[in-house]
């Protein structure tokens, strides 16, 4: 019995050492408390820089420079650059920088807010298009834009996240990191977010018809305001093998092209490397933003050869 107690005491001591040293090490590694690691342990707001007090990036309006086209970008947190600290590292800025380097300067106005989907994009276009007067309109599409009825999204929380002590434990950096790893390594829920999107955008469903209706509204207003219209797709990452939501991209491409949009889909270039901004979030980091910006700049340059 004494040997059992001694063994238990040693195991308890080893566990406490693991907890205390692991907690201390992680507090050193993540000393930014989330300020430079989007949604990382510490829960502090991420530090984004902006061009000025009113805008994250450029928002050029007023009289245009002769011979310099103006681009209006409308998007969500991807075009805002959530998790990318420097506003110059977000894809619209990279796009115009690459075009300028090719001797093709463009003006730029970016309207992008985290959490926005298609109906929000339509409102923002209506609000700003007349003031910007774009020559080129780019709608940045992400697959969750099809989810017009956001209140019907599936609950993807795990059983332990409903326990009463879970919120308090998440103040521990060690628990935070271990929970993140547990989430990633356990089998996915029976009904995942991918399943949710794949079943909601089926032709003939209420949700699919609602999305297509709003998109056609946006397309019609864009035709009246912008001579040239583009759609830039961003995939749901990470994924391995074939892109699981390719059917949505294909359907979106067909819908957009039928409405007069040119489509850029850099999904194939976003595989094979980590597109997370941190270990704890799936927003595109600086390398992924460069993929988007360079793909869009290349498409625009090819559409307007010297």
PASEBA-1860 file (N, C-alpha, C; in nm, 3 decimals):
! residues 306
1> XXXXXXXX> 0.083/-0.120/0.000/0.000/0.000/0.000/0.087/0.125/0.000 ~ 0.196/0.118/0.079/0.286/0.234/0.085/0.350/0.259/-0.052 ~ 0.381/0.150/-0.123/0.441/0.166/-0.256/0.343/0.229/-0.354 ~ 0.215/0.193/-0.342/0.113/0.251/-0.429/0.100/0.400/-0.403 ~ 0.097/0.436/-0.273/0.086/0.578/-0.238/0.207/0.656/-0.289 ~ 0.326/0.595/-0.278/0.447/0.663/-0.327/0.441/0.683/-0.478 ~ 0.392/0.580/-0.549/0.379/0.592/-0.694/0.281/0.702/-0.731 ~ 0.166/0.704/-0.662/0.067/0.808/-0.690/0.122/0.947/-0.662
9> XXXXXXXX> 0.200/0.957/-0.552/0.259/1.087/-0.518/0.357/1.132/-0.626 ~ 0.438/1.038/-0.678/0.532/1.074/-0.783/0.459/1.114/-0.911 ~ 0.352/1.040/-0.944/0.274/1.075/-1.063/0.211/1.213/-1.048 ~ 0.158/1.242/-0.928/0.098/1.374/-0.903/0.203/1.483/-0.914 ~ 0.322/1.456/-0.857/0.430/1.556/-0.865/0.469/1.580/-1.011 ~ 0.482/1.471/-1.088/0.519/1.485/-1.230/0.412/1.563/-1.306 ~ 0.285/1.536/-1.273/0.176/1.609/-1.340/0.181/1.757/-1.307 ~ 0.206/1.790/-1.181/0.213/1.931/-1.142/0.330/2.001/-1.209
17> XXXXXXXX> 0.444/1.930/-1.218/0.559/1.988/-1.287/0.525/2.014/-1.434 ~ 0.458/1.916/-1.497/0.417/1.932/-1.637/0.326/2.052/-1.655 ~ 0.229/2.066/-1.566/0.134/2.176/-1.576/0.203/2.309/-1.556 ~ 0.283/2.319/-1.450/0.344/2.447/-1.416/0.449/2.488/-1.519 ~ 0.533/2.394/-1.560/0.636/2.430/-1.658/0.573/2.454/-1.795 ~ 0.471/2.374/-1.831/0.403/2.396/-1.959/0.333/2.530/-1.962 ~ 0.267/2.565/-1.853/0.198/2.694/-1.846/0.297/2.808/-1.857 ~ 0.410/2.796/-1.784/0.510/2.903/-1.786/0.571/2.916/-1.925
25> XXXXXXXX> 0.602/2.802/-1.989/0.664/2.807/-2.122/0.570/2.870/-2.224 ~ 0.444/2.833/-2.219/0.349/2.886/-2.316/0.323/3.035/-2.293 ~ 0.329/3.079/-2.170/0.310/3.222/-2.142/0.428/3.303/-2.196 ~ 0.544/3.239/-2.207/0.658/3.306/-2.268/0.644/3.306/-2.420 ~ 0.607/3.189/-2.476/0.592/3.179/-2.621/0.484/3.273/-2.672 ~ 0.371/3.277/-2.601/0.258/3.362/-2.643/0.247/3.485/-2.553 ~ 0.361/3.549/-2.531/0.362/3.668/-2.445/0.288/3.785/-2.507 ~ 0.258/3.776/-2.639/0.180/3.883/-2.702/0.034/3.880/-2.658
33> XXXXXXXX> -0.010/3.771/-2.591/-0.146/3.759/-2.537/-0.254/3.775/-2.645 ~ -0.220/3.736/-2.767/-0.315/3.746/-2.876/-0.303/3.872/-2.958 ~ -0.217/3.965/-2.917/-0.205/4.092/-2.991/-0.138/4.072/-3.127 ~ -0.052/3.971/-3.140/0.015/3.941/-3.267/-0.019/3.800/-3.316 ~ -0.096/3.725/-3.239/-0.138/3.589/-3.275/-0.289/3.587/-3.271 ~ -0.351/3.596/-3.387/-0.496/3.615/-3.393/-0.569/3.504/-3.318 ~ -0.654/3.543/-3.224/-0.733/3.451/-3.143/-0.647/3.353/-3.065 ~ -0.523/3.392/-3.036/-0.435/3.308/-2.955/-0.460/3.326/-2.808
41> XXXXXXXX> -0.392/3.247/-2.722/-0.414/3.255/-2.578/-0.383/3.394/-2.525 ~ -0.466/3.441/-2.435/-0.452/3.573/-2.376/-0.571/3.662/-2.400 ~ -0.642/3.639/-2.513/-0.769/3.705/-2.541/-0.758/3.856/-2.559 ~ -0.638/3.906/-2.590/-0.626/4.049/-2.619/-0.659/4.075/-2.766 ~ -0.714/4.192/-2.798/-0.745/4.223/-2.938/-0.619/4.225/-3.024 ~ -0.630/4.170/-3.143/-0.518/4.170/-3.236/-0.486/4.314/-3.279 ~ -0.359/4.345/-3.294/-0.316/4.480/-3.328/-0.308/4.497/-3.479 ~ -0.413/4.557/-3.537/-0.412/4.590/-3.679/-0.367/4.734/-3.697
49> XXXXXXXX> -0.288/4.760/-3.799/-0.258/4.898/-3.836/-0.347/4.937/-3.953 ~ -0.377/5.064/-3.965/-0.460/5.114/-4.073/-0.394/5.231/-4.144 ~ -0.439/5.258/-4.265/-0.383/5.371/-4.339/-0.411/5.502/-4.268 ~ -0.532/5.515/-4.213/-0.566/5.634/-4.137/-0.671/5.595/-4.035 ~ -0.724/5.695/-3.964/-0.818/5.667/-3.857/-0.951/5.614/-3.908 ~ -0.983/5.638/-4.034/-1.113/5.601/-4.088/-1.112/5.472/-4.169 ~ -0.996/5.438/-4.226/-0.992/5.326/-4.319/-0.873/5.237/-4.291 ~ -0.898/5.107/-4.303/-0.790/5.008/-4.289/-0.691/5.020/-4.405
57> XXXXXXXX> -0.741/5.034/-4.526/-0.656/5.051/-4.644/-0.695/5.176/-4.720 ~ -0.653/5.181/-4.845/-0.682/5.300/-4.925/-0.830/5.308/-4.959 ~ -0.880/5.431/-4.963/-1.019/5.456/-5.002/-1.020/5.585/-5.082 ~ -0.989/5.574/-5.210/-0.968/5.690/-5.295/-1.097/5.725/-5.367 ~ -1.141/5.847/-5.350/-1.262/5.898/-5.414/-1.230/6.033/-5.477 ~ -1.333/6.098/-5.529/-1.313/6.229/-5.588/-1.266/6.220/-5.732 ~ -1.218/6.333/-5.787/-1.174/6.335/-5.927/-1.062/6.234/-5.952 ~ -1.070/6.164/-6.065/-0.970/6.064/-6.097/-0.856/6.124/-6.180
65> XXXXXXXX> -0.740/6.062/-6.168/-0.626/6.097/-6.252/-0.652/6.041/-6.392 ~ -0.633/6.120/-6.491/-0.659/6.077/-6.629/-0.575/5.954/-6.663 ~ -0.641/5.855/-6.717/-0.573/5.734/-6.760/-0.541/5.636/-6.649 ~ -0.585/5.664/-6.527/-0.559/5.574/-6.414/-0.692/5.513/-6.370 ~ -0.715/5.384/-6.397/-0.842/5.323/-6.358/-0.857/5.317/-6.206 ~ -0.981/5.317/-6.162/-1.010/5.308/-6.018/-1.080/5.174/-5.989 ~ -1.032/5.105/-5.885/-1.085/4.975/-5.846/-1.162/4.989/-5.716 ~ -1.282/4.933/-5.712/-1.359/4.920/-5.588/-1.359/4.773/-5.549
73> XXXXXXXX> -1.308/4.743/-5.430/-1.309/4.608/-5.375/-1.413/4.602/-5.264 ~ -1.501/4.503/-5.269/-1.597/4.479/-5.162/-1.575/4.336/-5.113 ~ -1.553/4.322/-4.983/-1.526/4.190/-4.927/-1.549/4.183/-4.779 ~ -1.497/4.077/-4.718/-1.519/4.052/-4.576/-1.387/4.059/-4.501 ~ -1.370/3.974/-4.398/-1.249/3.979/-4.316/-1.124/3.943/-4.395 ~ -1.139/3.870/-4.505/-1.024/3.834/-4.588/-0.969/3.960/-4.655 ~ -1.056/4.042/-4.711/-1.012/4.167/-4.775/-0.978/4.274/-4.673 ~ -1.036/4.264/-4.553/-0.997/4.353/-4.444/-0.855/4.321/-4.398
81> XXXXXXXX> -0.820/4.192/-4.407/-0.689/4.149/-4.358/-0.689/4.117/-4.211 ~ -0.795/4.051/-4.164/-0.800/4.015/-4.023/-0.686/3.920/-3.991 ~ -0.607/3.955/-3.890/-0.491/3.876/-3.853/-0.364/3.914/-3.925 ~ -0.372/4.011/-4.016/-0.253/4.064/-4.085/-0.229/4.203/-4.031 ~ -0.117/4.223/-3.964/-0.098/4.347/-3.889/-0.086/4.470/-3.980 ~ -0.003/4.463/-4.081/0.024/4.579/-4.166/-0.076/4.585/-4.280 ~ -0.144/4.695/-4.295/-0.246/4.707/-4.400/-0.186/4.696/-4.539 ~ -0.058/4.724/-4.555/0.005/4.711/-4.686/0.024/4.566/-4.729
89> XXXXXXXX> 0.007/4.472/-4.634/0.025/4.330/-4.664/-0.106/4.260/-4.697 ~ -0.215/4.335/-4.716/-0.344/4.277/-4.750/-0.359/4.276/-4.902 ~ -0.430/4.178/-4.955/-0.426/4.151/-5.099/-0.463/4.270/-5.189 ~ -0.562/4.356/-5.156/-0.587/4.467/-5.249/-0.466/4.560/-5.265 ~ -0.395/4.584/-5.156/-0.275/4.668/-5.164/-0.165/4.597/-5.242 ~ -0.150/4.468/-5.221/-0.051/4.391/-5.296/-0.085/4.395/-5.444 ~ -0.213/4.381/-5.476/-0.259/4.384/-5.615/-0.217/4.514/-5.684 ~ -0.250/4.628/-5.626/-0.219/4.754/-5.693/-0.069/4.782/-5.693
97> XXXXXXXX> 0.003/4.732/-5.591/0.149/4.748/-5.591/0.211/4.670/-5.706 ~ 0.161/4.548/-5.730/0.213/4.468/-5.841/0.179/4.533/-5.975 ~ 0.058/4.586/-5.988/0.020/4.653/-6.112/0.106/4.778/-6.134 ~ 0.132/4.853/-6.029/0.215/4.973/-6.042/0.356/4.935/-6.086 ~ 0.407/4.824/-6.029/0.541/4.779/-6.067/0.549/4.741/-6.214 ~ 0.434/4.705/-6.274/0.429/4.673/-6.417/0.403/4.798/-6.502 ~ 0.404/4.913/-6.439/0.377/5.036/-6.512/0.231/5.062/-6.535 ~ 0.146/5.003/-6.450/0.001/5.017/-6.466/-0.060/5.067/-6.334
105> XXXXXXXX> -0.047/5.194/-6.302/-0.103/5.244/-6.176/-0.255/5.237/-6.175 ~ -0.310/5.207/-6.059/-0.454/5.204/-6.037/-0.487/5.274/-5.905 ~ -0.599/5.343/-5.902/-0.652/5.391/-5.775/-0.732/5.278/-5.710 ~ -0.755/5.292/-5.579/-0.815/5.181/-5.504/-0.905/5.234/-5.393 ~ -1.019/5.170/-5.379/-1.108/5.194/-5.264/-1.153/5.057/-5.214 ~ -1.126/5.029/-5.087/-1.158/4.899/-5.027/-1.268/4.916/-4.924 ~ -1.374/4.838/-4.942/-1.484/4.832/-4.846/-1.490/4.688/-4.796 ~ -1.441/4.664/-4.676/-1.434/4.527/-4.624/-1.453/4.529/-4.473
113> XXXXXXXX> -1.542/4.444/-4.426/-1.570/4.433/-4.284/-1.573/4.287/-4.244 ~ -1.506/4.250/-4.133/-1.516/4.112/-4.085/-1.661/4.074/-4.055 ~ -1.697/3.952/-4.093/-1.830/3.901/-4.066/-1.934/3.930/-4.171 ~ -1.900/4.012/-4.270/-1.998/4.044/-4.373/-2.016/3.928/-4.471 ~ -2.139/3.911/-4.518/-2.163/3.816/-4.626/-2.235/3.888/-4.739 ~ -2.300/3.813/-4.828/-2.343/3.872/-4.954/-2.444/3.985/-4.937 ~ -2.541/3.971/-4.849/-2.639/4.079/-4.836/-2.573/4.205/-4.780 ~ -2.470/4.188/-4.691/-2.395/4.304/-4.644/-2.316/4.368/-4.758
121> XXXXXXXX> -2.258/4.284/-4.844/-2.182/4.338/-4.957/-2.271/4.419/-5.050 ~ -2.394/4.373/-5.070/-2.487/4.448/-5.154/-2.515/4.585/-5.094 ~ -2.537/4.590/-4.964/-2.563/4.720/-4.899/-2.441/4.811/-4.910 ~ -2.322/4.756/-4.891/-2.202/4.838/-4.900/-2.180/4.889/-5.042 ~ -2.207/4.806/-5.140/-2.194/4.851/-5.279/-2.290/4.966/-5.306 ~ -2.415/4.951/-5.264/-2.512/5.057/-5.283/-2.469/5.186/-5.214 ~ -2.404/5.172/-5.100/-2.364/5.289/-5.022/-2.248/5.365/-5.087 ~ -2.153/5.293/-5.148/-2.028/5.357/-5.187/-2.004/5.367/-5.337
129> XXXXXXXX> -2.072/5.289/-5.418/-2.037/5.284/-5.560/-2.049/5.420/-5.628 ~ -2.155/5.494/-5.598/-2.174/5.623/-5.664/-2.064/5.722/-5.624 ~ -2.015/5.713/-5.502/-1.909/5.804/-5.457/-1.774/5.764/-5.515 ~ -1.746/5.633/-5.519/-1.617/5.587/-5.570/-1.609/5.601/-5.722 ~ -1.720/5.570/-5.791/-1.726/5.570/-5.937/-1.618/5.479/-5.996 ~ -1.628/5.350/-5.969/-1.520/5.259/-6.010/-1.522/5.228/-6.159 ~ -1.404/5.208/-6.215/-1.391/5.151/-6.348/-1.394/4.998/-6.339 ~ -1.345/4.947/-6.227/-1.337/4.803/-6.204/-1.395/4.773/-6.066
137> XXXXXXXX> -1.485/4.676/-6.061/-1.542/4.630/-5.934/-1.496/4.487/-5.910 ~ -1.443/4.460/-5.790/-1.401/4.325/-5.752/-1.480/4.283/-5.628 ~ -1.554/4.176/-5.642/-1.625/4.116/-5.529/-1.544/3.997/-5.481 ~ -1.497/4.004/-5.357/-1.421/3.893/-5.298/-1.520/3.795/-5.235 ~ -1.522/3.674/-5.290/-1.617/3.571/-5.248/-1.550/3.471/-5.157 ~ -1.619/3.437/-5.047/-1.581/3.327/-4.959/-1.704/3.239/-4.944 ~ -1.682/3.108/-4.928/-1.793/3.014/-4.935/-1.904/3.042/-4.834 ~ -1.871/3.103/-4.720/-1.979/3.129/-4.625/-2.070/3.243/-4.669
145> XXXXXXXX> -2.037/3.310/-4.781/-2.128/3.411/-4.836/-2.261/3.350/-4.878 ~ -2.260/3.223/-4.909/-2.386/3.160/-4.952/-2.483/3.143/-4.836 ~ -2.433/3.158/-4.713/-2.515/3.131/-4.595/-2.593/3.257/-4.558 ~ -2.695/3.286/-4.637/-2.775/3.405/-4.613/-2.843/3.400/-4.477 ~ -2.890/3.281/-4.438/-2.962/3.265/-4.312/-2.865/3.216/-4.205 ~ -2.781/3.307/-4.152/-2.675/3.268/-4.061/-2.727/3.209/-3.930 ~ -2.850/3.239/-3.892/-2.903/3.187/-3.767/-2.924/3.036/-3.772 ~ -2.912/2.976/-3.890/-2.933/2.832/-3.904/-2.802/2.755/-3.914
153> XXXXXXXX> -2.689/2.820/-3.885/-2.562/2.749/-3.890/-2.557/2.640/-3.783 ~ -2.490/2.527/-3.810/-2.487/2.418/-3.711/-2.402/2.453/-3.591 ~ -2.436/2.395/-3.477/-2.359/2.411/-3.354/-2.243/2.312/-3.358 ~ -2.121/2.364/-3.369/-2.003/2.278/-3.384/-1.921/2.269/-3.256 ~ -1.975/2.316/-3.144/-1.902/2.307/-3.018/-1.896/2.162/-2.971 ~ -1.789/2.125/-2.902/-1.769/1.990/-2.850/-1.831/1.979/-2.710 ~ -1.848/1.856/-2.664/-1.919/1.833/-2.538/-1.851/1.901/-2.421 ~ -1.715/1.901/-2.419/-1.646/1.959/-2.303/-1.659/2.111/-2.299
161> XXXXXXXX> -1.692/2.171/-2.412/-1.706/2.316/-2.414/-1.836/2.363/-2.348 ~ -1.925/2.269/-2.319/-2.049/2.302/-2.249/-2.037/2.285/-2.098 ~ -1.923/2.233/-2.050/-1.906/2.213/-1.907/-1.893/2.348/-1.837 ~ -1.943/2.360/-1.715/-1.947/2.492/-1.649/-1.810/2.551/-1.620 ~ -1.708/2.467/-1.604/-1.575/2.521/-1.573/-1.490/2.548/-1.696 ~ -1.544/2.519/-1.815/-1.466/2.536/-1.937/-1.420/2.681/-1.959 ~ -1.507/2.783/-1.946/-1.460/2.920/-1.970/-1.347/2.961/-1.877 ~ -1.352/2.918/-1.750/-1.247/2.955/-1.656/-1.116/2.885/-1.690
169> XXXXXXXX> -1.123/2.758/-1.731/-1.001/2.685/-1.766/-0.931/2.747/-1.887 ~ -1.006/2.809/-1.977/-0.945/2.865/-2.096/-0.854/2.984/-2.067 ~ -0.859/3.034/-1.944/-0.764/3.137/-1.905/-0.623/3.080/-1.893 ~ -0.611/2.947/-1.880/-0.481/2.881/-1.876/-0.429/2.864/-2.018 ~ -0.306/2.907/-2.043/-0.247/2.892/-2.175/-0.231/2.744/-2.210 ~ -0.193/2.663/-2.111/-0.174/2.520/-2.137/-0.306/2.455/-2.177 ~ -0.412/2.483/-2.103/-0.542/2.427/-2.139/-0.586/2.476/-2.277 ~ -0.561/2.603/-2.305/-0.599/2.662/-2.433/-0.535/2.585/-2.548
177> XXXXXXXX> -0.403/2.560/-2.537/-0.330/2.493/-2.644/-0.369/2.347/-2.653 ~ -0.382/2.279/-2.538/-0.421/2.138/-2.540/-0.561/2.120/-2.597 ~ -0.651/2.212/-2.565/-0.787/2.202/-2.620/-0.786/2.222/-2.771 ~ -0.703/2.316/-2.818/-0.693/2.338/-2.962/-0.644/2.212/-3.032 ~ -0.544/2.145/-2.974/-0.492/2.022/-3.033/-0.596/1.910/-3.026 ~ -0.669/1.904/-2.916/-0.773/1.802/-2.904/-0.881/1.823/-3.009 ~ -0.920/1.946/-3.030/-1.021/1.978/-3.131/-0.977/1.931/-3.270 ~ -0.849/1.953/-3.301/-0.800/1.919/-3.434/-0.786/1.769/-3.454
185> XXXXXXXX> -0.756/1.694/-3.348/-0.723/1.553/-3.362/-0.842/1.460/-3.345 ~ -0.947/1.507/-3.282/-1.066/1.424/-3.268/-1.140/1.414/-3.402 ~ -1.215/1.309/-3.423/-1.296/1.300/-3.546/-1.391/1.420/-3.556 ~ -1.417/1.469/-3.676/-1.506/1.584/-3.691/-1.648/1.549/-3.651 ~ -1.730/1.649/-3.621/-1.870/1.622/-3.587/-1.940/1.549/-3.701 ~ -2.046/1.479/-3.667/-2.120/1.402/-3.768/-2.171/1.493/-3.879 ~ -2.203/1.618/-3.844/-2.251/1.715/-3.942/-2.160/1.836/-3.935 ~ -2.062/1.843/-4.024/-1.961/1.947/-4.020/-2.009/2.072/-4.093
193> XXXXXXXX> -1.927/2.177/-4.085/-1.959/2.300/-4.156/-1.952/2.278/-4.307 ~ -1.860/2.193/-4.351/-1.853/2.159/-4.493/-1.983/2.092/-4.537 ~ -2.033/1.996/-4.456/-2.161/1.932/-4.488/-2.273/2.036/-4.495 ~ -2.270/2.129/-4.400/-2.371/2.234/-4.394/-2.373/2.315/-4.523 ~ -2.255/2.355/-4.571/-2.249/2.435/-4.693/-2.285/2.353/-4.816 ~ -2.242/2.229/-4.819/-2.271/2.146/-4.936/-2.420/2.117/-4.952 ~ -2.493/2.109/-4.842/-2.636/2.080/-4.852/-2.720/2.207/-4.867 ~ -2.667/2.322/-4.826/-2.746/2.444/-4.831/-2.748/2.509/-4.968
201> XXXXXXXX> -2.648/2.481/-5.051/-2.636/2.550/-5.179/-2.682/2.461/-5.294 ~ -2.754/2.356/-5.262/-2.806/2.268/-5.366/-2.911/2.346/-5.447 ~ -2.906/2.337/-5.580/-3.006/2.409/-5.661/-3.148/2.372/-5.618 ~ -3.230/2.474/-5.607/-3.369/2.452/-5.569/-3.398/2.468/-5.423 ~ -3.295/2.472/-5.337/-3.320/2.494/-5.195/-3.353/2.641/-5.170 ~ -3.420/2.667/-5.060/-3.455/2.805/-5.024/-3.329/2.889/-5.009 ~ -3.229/2.834/-4.942/-3.106/2.909/-4.917/-3.031/2.936/-5.048 ~ -3.021/2.832/-5.133/-2.952/2.850/-5.260/-3.020/2.952/-5.349
209> XXXXXXXX> -3.153/2.948/-5.355/-3.227/3.044/-5.436/-3.214/3.185/-5.380 ~ -3.213/3.198/-5.245/-3.198/3.330/-5.184/-3.063/3.390/-5.217 ~ -2.957/3.308/-5.209/-2.824/3.357/-5.241/-2.816/3.402/-5.386 ~ -2.865/3.320/-5.477/-2.858/3.356/-5.619/-2.936/3.483/-5.648 ~ -3.050/3.500/-5.581/-3.129/3.622/-5.601/-3.050/3.746/-5.558 ~ -2.987/3.739/-5.440/-2.911/3.855/-5.392/-2.791/3.880/-5.481 ~ -2.724/3.772/-5.526/-2.609/3.792/-5.614/-2.651/3.859/-5.745 ~ -2.764/3.818/-5.800/-2.809/3.882/-5.925/-2.844/4.029/-5.901
217> XXXXXXXX> -2.894/4.060/-5.782/-2.918/4.201/-5.749/-2.786/4.278/-5.751 ~ -2.683/4.221/-5.686/-2.553/4.285/-5.685/-2.498/4.298/-5.826 ~ -2.511/4.193/-5.906/-2.459/4.195/-6.043/-2.527/4.303/-6.127 ~ -2.659/4.316/-6.112/-2.731/4.416/-6.188/-2.688/4.557/-6.152 ~ -2.670/4.583/-6.025/-2.628/4.718/-5.983/-2.483/4.744/-6.022 ~ -2.400/4.638/-6.018/-2.261/4.655/-6.059/-2.251/4.687/-6.207 ~ -2.336/4.626/-6.289/-2.334/4.656/-6.434/-2.362/4.804/-6.460 ~ -2.448/4.861/-6.378/-2.484/5.002/-6.396/-2.376/5.097/-6.347
225> XXXXXXXX> -2.285/5.050/-6.262/-2.188/5.139/-6.197/-2.044/5.116/-6.242 ~ -2.010/4.993/-6.282/-1.870/4.961/-6.311/-1.861/4.892/-6.447 ~ -1.786/4.946/-6.541/-1.775/4.884/-6.674/-1.715/4.743/-6.669 ~ -1.630/4.718/-6.570/-1.561/4.588/-6.562/-1.584/4.529/-6.424 ~ -1.618/4.397/-6.421/-1.653/4.333/-6.294/-1.581/4.200/-6.280 ~ -1.524/4.178/-6.160/-1.447/4.058/-6.133/-1.497/3.993/-6.003 ~ -1.478/3.862/-5.995/-1.504/3.789/-5.872/-1.378/3.713/-5.834 ~ -1.328/3.737/-5.714/-1.209/3.670/-5.661/-1.254/3.572/-5.554
233> XXXXXXXX> -1.222/3.443/-5.573/-1.264/3.340/-5.478/-1.155/3.310/-5.376 ~ -1.198/3.285/-5.253/-1.106/3.237/-5.150/-1.163/3.108/-5.093 ~ -1.081/3.001/-5.085/-1.134/2.872/-5.041/-1.138/2.858/-4.890 ~ -1.212/2.757/-4.845/-1.213/2.721/-4.704/-1.091/2.635/-4.678 ~ -0.995/2.687/-4.603/-0.870/2.616/-4.578/-0.856/2.588/-4.428 ~ -0.772/2.489/-4.389/-0.692/2.403/-4.476/-0.770/2.283/-4.525 ~ -0.720/2.220/-4.630/-0.777/2.095/-4.678/-0.666/2.015/-4.743 ~ -0.686/1.885/-4.754/-0.590/1.799/-4.821/-0.660/1.728/-4.936
241> XXXXXXXX> -0.583/1.697/-5.039/-0.641/1.630/-5.154/-0.728/1.725/-5.234 ~ -0.834/1.670/-5.292/-0.926/1.752/-5.370/-1.000/1.851/-5.280 ~ -1.023/1.969/-5.331/-1.093/2.070/-5.253/-1.237/2.024/-5.227 ~ -1.279/2.011/-5.102/-1.410/1.952/-5.073/-1.528/2.038/-5.117 ~ -1.505/2.167/-5.136/-1.615/2.256/-5.174/-1.600/2.303/-5.319 ~ -1.534/2.223/-5.401/-1.515/2.261/-5.541/-1.649/2.277/-5.613 ~ -1.749/2.198/-5.574/-1.880/2.209/-5.639/-1.939/2.348/-5.618 ~ -1.917/2.406/-5.500/-1.966/2.541/-5.473/-1.890/2.642/-5.559
249> XXXXXXXX> -1.759/2.626/-5.568/-1.681/2.716/-5.652/-1.724/2.706/-5.798 ~ -1.747/2.584/-5.845/-1.789/2.567/-5.985/-1.925/2.633/-6.008 ~ -2.015/2.615/-5.914/-2.148/2.675/-5.928/-2.140/2.827/-5.921 ~ -2.054/2.877/-5.832/-2.037/3.021/-5.820/-1.974/3.079/-5.947 ~ -1.878/3.008/-6.003/-1.816/3.055/-6.127/-1.920/3.065/-6.239 ~ -2.002/2.961/-6.254/-2.104/2.962/-6.360/-2.203/3.076/-6.339 ~ -2.244/3.096/-6.215/-2.339/3.204/-6.185/-2.276/3.340/-6.215 ~ -2.152/3.360/-6.170/-2.086/3.490/-6.189/-2.061/3.518/-6.337
257> XXXXXXXX> -2.012/3.419/-6.411/-1.984/3.442/-6.552/-2.112/3.468/-6.631 ~ -2.220/3.404/-6.591/-2.348/3.431/-6.658/-2.394/3.574/-6.634 ~ -2.348/3.635/-6.523/-2.385/3.773/-6.492/-2.279/3.874/-6.536 ~ -2.182/3.830/-6.614/-2.085/3.923/-6.670/-1.961/3.946/-6.587 ~ -1.936/3.862/-6.487/-1.814/3.873/-6.407/-1.704/3.786/-6.468 ~ -1.581/3.833/-6.458/-1.465/3.749/-6.482/-1.422/3.691/-6.347 ~ -1.378/3.566/-6.347/-1.355/3.494/-6.221/-1.207/3.459/-6.207 ~ -1.154/3.484/-6.088/-1.018/3.442/-6.051/-1.031/3.351/-5.929
265> XXXXXXXX> -0.980/3.227/-5.943/-0.990/3.128/-5.836/-0.851/3.071/-5.808 ~ -0.779/3.126/-5.708/-0.643/3.079/-5.679/-0.637/2.962/-5.581 ~ -0.746/2.883/-5.571/-0.751/2.774/-5.474/-0.633/2.680/-5.488 ~ -0.597/2.643/-5.611/-0.488/2.547/-5.632/-0.356/2.598/-5.576 ~ -0.337/2.730/-5.572/-0.213/2.788/-5.521/-0.213/2.799/-5.370 ~ -0.325/2.770/-5.305/-0.334/2.783/-5.160/-0.326/2.648/-5.091 ~ -0.282/2.545/-5.162/-0.258/2.415/-5.102/-0.108/2.396/-5.088 ~ -0.071/2.306/-4.996/0.070/2.271/-4.983/0.148/2.358/-4.887
273> XXXXXXXX> 0.085/2.459/-4.827/0.152/2.534/-4.721/0.046/2.580/-4.621 ~ 0.093/2.624/-4.507/0.001/2.660/-4.398/-0.060/2.796/-4.425 ~ -0.189/2.800/-4.454/-0.255/2.927/-4.481/-0.316/2.990/-4.356 ~ -0.289/2.932/-4.239/-0.338/2.993/-4.115/-0.253/3.114/-4.078 ~ -0.318/3.214/-4.024/-0.243/3.328/-3.973/-0.173/3.292/-3.842 ~ -0.225/3.194/-3.770/-0.164/3.146/-3.647/-0.209/3.002/-3.627 ~ -0.169/2.945/-3.516/-0.213/2.809/-3.485/-0.360/2.804/-3.450 ~ -0.422/2.917/-3.430/-0.556/2.919/-3.370/-0.664/2.978/-3.458
281> XXXXXXXX> -0.632/3.009/-3.584/-0.733/3.072/-3.668/-0.705/3.043/-3.814 ~ -0.809/3.048/-3.896/-0.796/3.013/-4.036/-0.793/3.129/-4.132 ~ -0.783/3.253/-4.086/-0.773/3.365/-4.179/-0.639/3.363/-4.251 ~ -0.635/3.410/-4.375/-0.510/3.405/-4.451/-0.402/3.493/-4.389 ~ -0.281/3.439/-4.384/-0.168/3.517/-4.336/-0.105/3.593/-4.452 ~ 0.012/3.653/-4.427/0.074/3.736/-4.530/0.107/3.657/-4.658 ~ 0.163/3.534/-4.649/0.187/3.460/-4.774/0.059/3.431/-4.852 ~ -0.048/3.395/-4.782/-0.174/3.369/-4.852/-0.230/3.497/-4.914
289> XXXXXXXX> -0.217/3.609/-4.844/-0.261/3.736/-4.900/-0.183/3.770/-5.026 ~ -0.054/3.735/-5.028/0.024/3.759/-5.150/-0.026/3.675/-5.266 ~ -0.065/3.551/-5.238/-0.121/3.467/-5.344/-0.243/3.534/-5.406 ~ -0.333/3.584/-5.322/-0.453/3.650/-5.372/-0.420/3.776/-5.451 ~ -0.335/3.860/-5.394/-0.302/3.986/-5.461/-0.232/3.966/-5.594 ~ -0.138/3.871/-5.597/-0.065/3.846/-5.722/-0.154/3.781/-5.827 ~ -0.244/3.692/-5.783/-0.336/3.629/-5.879/-0.427/3.734/-5.942 ~ -0.478/3.826/-5.860/-0.568/3.928/-5.912/-0.494/4.028/-6.000
297> XXXXXXXX> -0.372/4.064/-5.962/-0.293/4.156/-6.045/-0.260/4.092/-6.178 ~ -0.224/3.964/-6.176/-0.193/3.896/-6.301/-0.312/3.888/-6.394 ~ -0.430/3.862/-6.337/-0.551/3.853/-6.420/-0.585/3.989/-6.480 ~ -0.574/4.095/-6.404/-0.604/4.228/-6.458/-0.504/4.268/-6.566 ~ -0.377/4.237/-6.544/-0.275/4.270/-6.644/-0.299/4.193/-6.773 ~ -0.336/4.067/-6.759/-0.360/3.986/-6.878/-0.484/4.032/-6.954 ~ -0.581/4.086/-6.880/-0.703/4.133/-6.946/-0.682/4.264/-7.019 ~ -0.574/4.336/-6.985/-0.545/4.465/-7.048/-0.401/4.467/-7.095
305> XX> -0.368/4.390/-7.198/-0.229/4.388/-7.246/-0.187/4.524/-7.302 ~ -0.058/4.547/-7.300/-0.008/4.674/-7.352/-0.045/4.689/-7.499
END
